[in-house]
C-alpha cells in the first residue's frame, strides 16, 4: 500500500481504463463534494413562493487541492506531477467506433472508505518553489472531478422517445379556457387536470388569470 511522506495510507487517483494508480505525496487536509439539482419554477397566484417541478439531477463534483514537495532531494517535482496530465488527455484506447472519437479516461479518487468515480473536468499545476537553476521542487495541484457514465456504457435510447422537458412543458392559461383543455396543451393529457391544478395550488381552475404558466407534474 502506498504511503505519504508522513507514512500514512496515501490517497490515490486511479485510471479506471488502464488500472494505473497515482498516489499523492501528502493527503489533502480537506475536500468538497457538491451536487446541483435543476427544478422548473411555476407561477402560483396568492402564494409567497413559486411551485417547483423536478427537472433533472446534475453530477456530483469533487474539488481537491494536492501538494507535492521534493525540497529534501531537490529532484524536479514534475516527476510526480506530470503523469497526472495523462488523466485529462485523450486515451486512444477509448475510441468509439460509432463516432470515431476518443476521450480522456474515467478515474477514481480513492482514500480509505471514499471512492469517487468521475472524469477530471479541470486541473491546474502551480509551481511555488524552485532551485537556483529553476528546477521546480514544490507544486500545488487543484482539480475538479465530476461523476458521470462513460458513453459506451449508456444503453441505446429508444427511437422517438419524448424528452422529460417536452413532457413537462408548462400550460398557459387563456381567458375562459376549460381546465382540461389547458392540461391537454403541448401534447398533455386532459385526464391530468386535477394533478396539474394541485401541483400549482390552484383552488378554482375557472379563475386562473390569463397568461399564467402552470407547471405539470
N, C-alpha and C positions, 0 to 999 in steps of 0.2 A: 504494500500500500504506500502510495506517495505521501511524503510528509513536507510540511512547510519548513522554512528556515528555523522556526521555533519548535520543531519536532512534533507538530500537531498534525492530525489527519488532514491532508490537503484537499480543498475543494478542487474540482476539475471541470473542464469543458470537454465533452466527448463528441466527436464527429460520428453521427449515427449511421452514416453511409459507409465509411471506411473502418470505423472502430478505433481510430486514432484518438488518444487522450492527451490533454494538455493541462497538467497540474499547475495550480497557481503557486507563486512563491510565498505570498502572505494571504491568509484567508481574509475575506472582506470583513470589516467591522460593522457593516450594515448593508442591507439591500432593500429594495422597494418593489412590491408587486401591485400593479393597478389593473383595473378592468373597466371598460366602457360599455354601457348598455344604452341602446337607442330606443326612444319612445316617440310616438306621434301624438302631438298635443291637439286637443279638440276644444272648441269654444263651448262653454257651459253658461247659459244665462242664469243670473241670480246666484252664482256661487263665487267664492273668493279665490278659487284656483281652477285651472283647466283640467279636463279629463286626460288620462294618459292611456294609450294603447301600445302594448309592446310591439316593437318592430323587429329588432334583432340584437343579438349579443355580440359585442366586439371581443377581440382576443385579449387574454391576459398578457401583460407585459412585465418584464423583469429588468430593473435598472441596476447595473453593477459598476463599482469602481474597484479596480485591481491595481496593486502596487508591485513593482519589480525593482530590485536593487542589487547591483553587483559591485558595490563600492569596496567590499572586502577583497575582491580578486582583481578589480579593475578590468575585468572582461566586459566586452560590449554587451549591454543588456538586451540588444536586439537578438542575440542568440536565443533568448527566451520569449521575446515578444513577437518577432517577425513570423513565426509559424502560425500565429493566430490569424494572420491575414488570409490564410487558405480557407478559413471558415466563412469568408464573405466574398470569395472568388468563385467563378463558375467551375463546377466539377463536371468534366466531360463525361464521366460515367453515369451522370443523371440524365442523359439525353432521352427526351421523349419523342418517340418515333412519329406521333401524330403531328407535332409542331416543329420537329427538328431543332428543338432548343434545349439547352442545359440550364442548370441553376446552381447556386451555392447549396451546400448540404444542410440538412436538418441537424441540429445539435441538441445536446442536453447539458444543462448546468447541474452538476451533482455535488452535493455537500451533505454528508451524513444522511438524514432522512428526506432531504429535499432533492427531488429530481424534476427539473423543469425542462420539458421538451419544447423546442422552439426554433425559430430562424433568427439569426442576428440581423437586425434591420439598421443598426447604426453602431459604429465603432470608431474611436479615435485614440491615438497614442500621443501622449505629451511627454517629451523628454525634459527633465528638470535638473540633471546634474551631469557634468562632463569631466573627462580627464584633460590634462594640458594639451593633448593632441586632438581634442574634440570628440573622443570616443564617448558615446552616451552610456552612463552607468546607473541611471535611475529613470524610470518611466512610469507614468500613470495611465492606465488603460481604462477607458469608460466604454460601456456598451449597453445597448438595449436589445433585449430578446423578446420576440413576440411569438406566442403559441400559434400553431397552425397545422394543417394537414397537407402533406405533400400531394401535389396534383395527381400523381399516378396512383394514389390511394383513394381518390374520390370516385365513388361509383358513378357510372354514366347517368346523366339526367334524362328523365322521360321527355320525349318529344311532345311539344305542345303544352307542357306544364305551365301553369299560371303562377307568376311570382306572388310572394306574400304581399308586396307593396300594392300590386294591382288588385288583389283580393280585398285589401283593406282600404281602398281609396275612399275618402270621405264623401258623404252625401251632402248636397247643398239644398237647403230649404228654399222653396219658392212660395209666393203668396197663394194661399188657398189649395196647395197641393196635398193630397192624401198621404198619410204616413207610410202606407205600404208602397206607394209609388216612389217615395224618397228612398226607401230601403232597397228598391229594385234598380236604382241608378247605377250606371257603370258596371252592369252585369251582376248586380247584387241579387239577393234572394228576398222577395217580398215577405216570405214567411219569417224572416228575422227581424221584423219590425219591432217586436217587444224587446228583444235583446239590444237593438240599436238605441231605443229610447232609454232603456235602463242604463246603458253604458254612458250616456250623455246626461243623465239625471233630469230627463225631460218628463214632467208630470202631466202636461197637457200637450199631446202631439199635434193638436189642431191650433195651437197658439205659439208656434215656433217662428221667431222673427225672420223675415225674408233675408236670404243671403247667409244664414247661419250654417257653418260647416259641422256636420255630425259625423264623428268617428264611428267606425263599425267594428265590433269585436270579431 
